[in-house]
């Protein structure tokens, strides 16, 4: 029995998945969150909203995204490898699925401005796109390091009319972008809507973003059975906050024979703090950014420094439902290094003609490892984003190694 979009029993009414989740915010801000939660509960049952969203998914985003059988990689590695092509969505990633939904919700609530964080820039581009479509202002906070690294996406956000605000403190990456965006949101939570970019943050965002992303798995479940005559044996997705993983997994959660793998960034060194962002592998439960989950912590219990070559995975915590699933043992958590991700980036590009986002390349890299194991069965990867944004960075830092002359 599959779990369909908008029909998952968790979290509870306070936003908890077991011991994880919640909303650790001041009472005055909790009133705003309660309003968002109430409005979400209304629109998820509203036929007009659901019809409008379905129409935009089909005619604007290009859903359903196809499943592709990677025959060359399958033959090379000995297991049938498939990919859910979220990289083919309008704006190039899965992020548009929840950004459109959040923008429509904000519009219906009478908000004037969307505000958000972004790491690799895909959430920022998707939200700027949605804001332009529904007629709202948009402000995106992005780490100064990521602005330089993912500059093509910064240009896209500017073209779409968004204001891009650099986060210049700390390591100047995703965590700092979240800090900056949340601070700006607190200045005016009444007319602004904080469109959180993953299954993180205070309730109701982990639930809401998961529900909007669940369309990925709902489609994939039907498509895969049509293609292969059965459900996939293995699902694989990368994780930063974890929205693309839950987007794929939710529809298969009750299928015990379907194995689920979440792939974290091992970075440059999994054993050194500040050289990776493997929250589930190395983290412990704690509270950060007003929710409880697993997090990488320093000796004082504060968020530890993290690193990943993939800007969208460079985060010291993870979605609250992921923490719950880890403790249940329902999902397997693995890690892939920078070098392994770059190898997979080039291998998918040259074997199948698909240039993936570096984030997605982590999932591809683990799939190629898994495919070498005996009797592994079929593998379905959520190819969550395309690599246009990463090309300049990859060529600059790895071009010669892979035979590219600048």
N, C-alpha and C positions, 0 to 999 in steps of 0.2 A: 504493500500500500504506500503510495507516494504522498508526500506533503506538498500541497499546492500553494501557489502564491497567495498571500494574505490569510493563510490558514494554519499557522504554526502555533502550538499551545504555549510556547515560551517566548518571551520572559513573562514573569508574573506582573501584576498590575503596578508594582513599584519598580519594574525594570530589572529584575534579578534573574539570572540564569544560575540557579543554585546559589552560591555565595558571591557570584561575580555580577557586576553591573551597578545599578543604583544611580544616584544623582547627588553628588556631594557639593551642593551649591547653596548660596545664600537664599533665605526665604523669598526675597523679592524677585530673584531670578527664577526660583522654583515655580512661582505663579506663571511666568512666561512659558516655562517648559510644560506645565500642566495644560496651558492653552494650546500649545502645539500638539500635545498628545491627544487632547480632546478633538481638535480639528482633524488630526490624522484619522482617528477612529471614525469620524463622520465621512471623510472622503473615501476611505477604503471600502465603504458600503454604498457609495453614491454611484448609480449607473451612469450618470452623465460624466462624472470624472473618469470612471473606468473606461468608458467609450472614447473619451477624448484622448486619454493616455494610450489606449490601444491603437487609435488612428495615427497618433504621432510616432509610436513605435514602428508601425508598418511603413508609413509614407514619409517620415522624416528621418528616423534612425536607420531604417532599412531592415528591420526585424521581419522574420526570424533570421538570425545569423546562421550561416550554414555550418555543418560538420564536414571536415575534410579528412579523407583517409590518406595519411602520409606514406605512400607506398614505397618510396625509395628508402626512407628511414626504417620502415617496417621490415623490408627485405634485408637491410644491412644489419639490424639488431635482433631480428628473430622473433619479434612480437608485433601484433597488429596495433599500430599507433594512429590515433585519431585526434583531431583538434577542433574544439568549438571556437569558431572564428569571430570572437568579439573584436578583433583588430579591424574587421571590415565595417563596424558600425560608423555612422557619421561621428566625426571628431576622433576616430581611431582607437577607441578603447571601450571597456564596459562602463566607464564612469557616466556616460550620457544616460544610462538607464535610470539612475536615481537622481541625477541632476535635473532632468526634465520634470520628474515627479515632484522634487522639492520646490522647483520654481513655480509649478502650477499650484502647489499647496500654499506657498508664500503669497502668491497673487490673490488666491481666494481668501486668505486671512487679512488682506489689505496692507501687506508690507510694501515698502517702497524700494528696499535695497537688499540684495543678496550679498553676503560676506562669507568668505571661506579661506581655508588654507590650501596649499598644494605643495607637493614634493617634486615629482617629475613633470608637473604641469598639466597632466591629462585631466585631472579634476578641475583645474582652473579653466582650461579651454572648454570643457564640457559645460561648466556652470556659466561661463561668459556667453556661450552659444545659447543656452537655455534662457538666460536673462535677456539677450537680444530678441529672442523669439517671443517672449511673453511681455516684454516692455518694462523691465525692471533695471535699476542701476545695479552695478556689480563691482565689488572690490575684492581682489585676490591678494592674500599675503603669502610670500614665497621667500625662502631663505636666499640670502645673497649668493651663496655658493651655488645653489641650484639654479638661480637666475642665469648665471654665467654658463653653467653646464647644459641647461635645457633651453637655451636662448630661442630656438625656433618656436617653442610653445609660448614664450613670453611675447614674441611678436604677434602670434595669433591672438592672444588675449587682448593686446592693444588694438588690433584691427577690429576685433569684435566689440570694442567700446568699453572694455573693463579697465579699471584702475589697478595697477600692480604695485603693491607696497612691499619693499624689501625688508626682510627680517635681518637685522644687522648685529644681533647679540649672540653670544654663545658660539656654537659651531655653525650657525647661519644656515641650517638645513631644516628638515621637516618639523622637528619638535619645536624649534624656535618660530617657525611659521605658524604653528598652532597657537603658541603663546601670544604671538602678535595679533593674530586674527581674533582670538578670544578677548583680548584686551580692548580691541576696537569695537567688538560687539557689545561689551559691557557698557560702553559709552552711550549706547542707544538701543537697548534690546526691544523697544516698543515698535519702532518703524523698520528695524533691520531684521533679517532672518539669517541665522548662522547655518548655512547649508554644509553640514559636516560631510567630509569626503569619504568616510568609510564606516564600518560597523563599530565605531568607538564613540566616546563622549557620553554625556548624560542621557538617561531615558527621556524621550522615546527613540533617539537616533539609532542605536544599535538594532532595534527591532525594525524601524522604518526603512533604513537603508537596506537591511537584509531582505525585507519583503519586496522592495522595488527591484533588487537585483535577482530575486528568485526566478524571474522570467527566463534567465539563462538556463537553469536546470530543468525547468518545466519544458522548454523547447527541446533541450538536449535529450531528455528521457524519451520523448516520442520519436525524435529524429534517429537516435541510435538504434532503437528497436526496429525501425523501418529499414535501416541500412544493414544491420548485423543479425537481426532476428532475435536479439536478446539484450539485456542490459550490459553495460560495460563492466568488466571485472575490476577495473581500477580507475579512480578519478584523481587528477593531479592539478594543483593550483599553487601559485606563489602567494606569499602573505607578507603584507606590511601591517595594515590595519585588519585586512581580511575580508573585504567585501566581495571580491571576485570569487574567492573560495566558497564562501557561504552562498553566493549566487548560484554556483554550480551544485553544491552539495545538498542544499535544502530539499530538493525534490527526490533525493535518493536516501535521505537520512534513515528511513525505516527498512531499507533494503540491506539486510545484514551481509549478504554475499558480495556487496559492492564495497571494495576497500577504498578508503579516502586518504590522500596524502597531501599535506600542506608543506610547502617548501620555503624555508627561511634563508636569509642571507648570512652565510658564514664569513663573508667579507674577506679580509686579508689573513685573519687568524682567529679561529673560534675560541682559542684559549686565552685571549688577551682582551680585557675590557677596553672598549673604545675602538676595537678593530673588527667588530661584527655587529649585527642587529638581530641575533637569534634569540628572540624573547622566550619562546616556548622551550627551547633547548637549555638555555642558561638562566632564565629568569625565575622570579618567585612572586607570589601574590602581593599586591600593593595598590595604592591609590595614586593616580596621576591624571591630570586633565579632567578632574571631577568624576571619575568612574573607577571601579575596582576591577583589576584584571591581573594577569601576569605582566611583570615589567622587569626590565634590567635596572638594578639599583646599585648605588654606591654604598659605602659603609655607613652613611648617615640615613640611608633609606630614600635618598633623592634619586631622580632619574639619572642613570649612568650615561656617559657619552657612548654614542653608537656610530657605526659606519657601515655603509654599503655602496658598492659601485652604482646600484640602482637607487635613484633618488626617491622613488615611490615606496621603497622598502626600508628606508632609513629612519626607523621609529622605535623608541625604547619600550613600547607596550604593544598590545594586540587587542582585537575585538573581544568583548566580554563573553560572547557565546563560544568563541574559540577556547577560552580558558576553561569553560564548563565542559566542552567536548574533550579537551585534553584529559581532564580528571576522570571523565567517564571511560576513556580509552576508545571512543568511537572513531577518532581521527588519528592518523599517524603523522608525526611531525619530523621532518628531515631538514637538512641544511645543505646548501651549495655555495661554493666559494666564488669569488669574483672571476678567477681564471676559468673555472668550469662553466660559469654563465656565459662568458665571452666565447669560449669554444662552441657552446651550443648556439649562440647567436649566429656565428658564421656557418655552422653546420646546417642549421635549418635554412639559412639563406641560400647556401650553395647546393644543398640536396633537394630542396622543395621549392625554391624561389619565393620564400616568405621571410621578410626581414622583421624579426620580432622586437618588441620593447625589451630592454635589458631585464626589466622586472619579469616578464613572461619567459625570458630565456632561462631563468632559474628553474621554472617548472619543466621546461623542455630538457634541461640538463639532467634533472632527476629522473624524468621519464626514460631517457636513454640508458641511465644506470639500471633502472628497474627492468627494462626490456631485456637485459642480458641474463636475468635470473631465469631458471628453468620453470616452465609451466606457469608463466605469469599471467597468461591470458591477454585480453584486450585492455588497452590504455586510452583513456580520454583526457586530454589536456585542455584546460581552459586557457586558450591563447588570448590573454586579457587585453593586449595592446600591441600596436605596431611600432616599428622602430625608427620612424622618420625623425623623431625628436632626438634620437641617440646617435645618428650617423656621424655628425661632426665630431662628437666626443670620441667615439669608437675609432674613427680613422686617425684622429690626432694621437691617441694613446696606444693603439694596437694595430694601426694600418700596416706598418712595415713587417710586423710579425706574421701577418696573414697575406702578405704579398701585394699590398696596395701602395702604390707610389703616389705621394701627394704632389 
